[in-house]
Amino acid sequence: MQTHHPFSPRPPVNEEDWIASLSDSLQKGLLTLCSSRIKAFAALMLFALICFLPGFNSIPPVDRDEARFAQASKQMIETGDYIDIRFQDGTRYKKPVGIYWMQSASALATGEGAEAPIWAYRVPSLVGALVAVGFTFLIGMRMASVRVGFLAALGLSACILLGVEARLAKTDAMLLASILAVQWLLWELYDHQNGLSPKQAVLFWGALAIGVLVKGPIILMVAGLTIIALALQERSLHWMKRAYYLWGSLAFLILVLPWFIAIGLHTDWAFYIDSVGKDMLAKVATGKESHGAPPGTYLGISVATFWPVSIFFILSLPWIWAERKRKAVRFALSWILPTWIIFELVATKLPHYILPALPAMAVLTIHAMECRATHYSAPWAKIVALLVPLVAIILGLGAPIGLIVLEGTILTASLGLGLVAAALAILSYSILTKGRVIASFVLACLVTPILYLNIHGAIFPAFKSVWLSDALVAEANRVKACESVELASVGYSEPSLVFLGGTDLQFLTAGAGAHFITEAGCRLVMVEKRAETAFMQALGDKAALIQQSGQVKGYKLNGGKWQTFGLYQLRMN
């Protein structure tokens, strides 16, 4: 029997054998996980938490939407008024009350009430993201198989857009969860055509009510367009006949109408003028708040926001088109296309608007991959596939390099994580070019927890200069002359400063700031450098009464400029 001498040259490793071995190992792991729905679901929840938790409690309030939502919820706790929605003394009549109730309940559950930190207001978004992952698993499983559901939900957990929304105290993750509950039950109606069970009907109408209370008509639009598209193709609505319309619609109205009537009476119907007239219709007609963009924008940005699933979705398009009459494909396309077209036509474009379509895209992508129909050999496909490592390299290495450039801070561990993410993405690409599509997809999804740990967990909290409100309030607390201090800001009016500094914080002009600081009481005013001259001139002879107690310099993301602030208060005798 021949033996291999330990110091003799080893035979070369066959690359094809190595890739096949790795792919087979991943396939066996998937087979084991997907042999049990409970094991598959538990693994998904664990993976999703690993993706969503880095930075969840360490990233300060993000301007502007998150800070506005969280502050309005905070004021509900402070005032005990859970009908009206306000930001300081102004109204916030853009969205219904659902998410504010959830955020208030989450903050109260911590025992800290209105003083709860920002992560407490983010919990509903985290829960919504986890529920969305769970429903994607269920939809994929019911439309195809446990494995399709598992991989589709894995891809949704890994996608960049949901990872961002899971960390922000906003509406979109919870809205997605309610939409997916409804879409699952629409599939059950369409597929089996024997109606919903009473429990399913409760979920269907309850999820519709939650979606409307969270973000108004969006859930009705997605579900309604899906039904219309299917009805036109089937030339029938017979499959929708047993949805318990009588008591279901009554229950929906009982859940939704009380608050909508109460807010109308409470505000003399101003809520509807602002939310429908000034917000929703303005977004449809014009690019509101500098977020206008031409039709087709989402086709471009979704490559990044839905990464890594977007790459494999593009590679799956030939199969999706060829199988468009297959029942599951028809349902998914009826879900995706009308909603996507509507948002492309709306003038205001924000990346999260298309989030409701992404789970259906994920299910279609995995369905194509399971049918071994993902094209990867054509020249165009090879170019598209390069985006798998390219995005990982840009994010994984660009973030720590950006930290070095802006902050002068070198995080060796972050650079290491970026290299690991880039290497794993390159491996995913290499395996994809050898035709091992499922293995490539799994590896691409495994890149994202590393990117999240790096970017959200390490890089973003370390970008001290961009968290201006956090730095200003910290400096104010350091230099304040008494325990309870009244704060004002001149030249800086981001909502995160209100959430961190207190509801009573005032945004003032230079003249009003000078008057504020010289009045009786323990007061401190933060003055942006370009407003200092006007501030001092407004003080006049009283300038001798005040002193600069601190200074903060940082980079304002909204506007993209460096700013310096002086913190002023009365001189101590």
Secondary structure, DSSP 8 states (H G I E B T S, - for coil): -----TTS------HHHHHHHHHHHHHHHHHHHTT-HHHHHHHHHHHHHHHH-TTTTTS---TTHHHHHHHHHHHHHHH---SS-EETTEE--SS-SHHHHHHHHHHHHTT-GGG--HHHHHHHHHHHHHHHHHHHHHHHHHHT-HHHHHHHHHHHHH-HHHHHHTTSSSSHHHHHHHHHHHHHHHHHHHHH-S---HHHHHHHHHHHHHHHHHHTTHHHHHHHHHHHHHHHHHT--GGGS-S-HHHHHHHHHHHHHHHHHHHHHHTTTHHHIIIIIIIIHHHHHS-GGGTB--TTHHHHHHHHHTTTHHHHHHHHHHHHHHTTTSHHHHHHHHHHHHHHHHHHHSSB--GGGGGGGHHHHHHHHHHHHHTT----SSHHHHHHHTHHHHHHHHHHHHHHHHHHHHH----HHHHHHHHHHHHHHHHHHHHHHTT-HHHHHHHHHHHHHHHHIIIIIIIHHH-GGG-HHHHHHHHHHHH-SSSS-EEEEES---HHHHHHH-TT-EEE-HHHHHHHHHSSSSEEEEEEHHHHHHHHHHHGGGGGGEEEEEEEEEEETTTTEEEEEEEEEE---
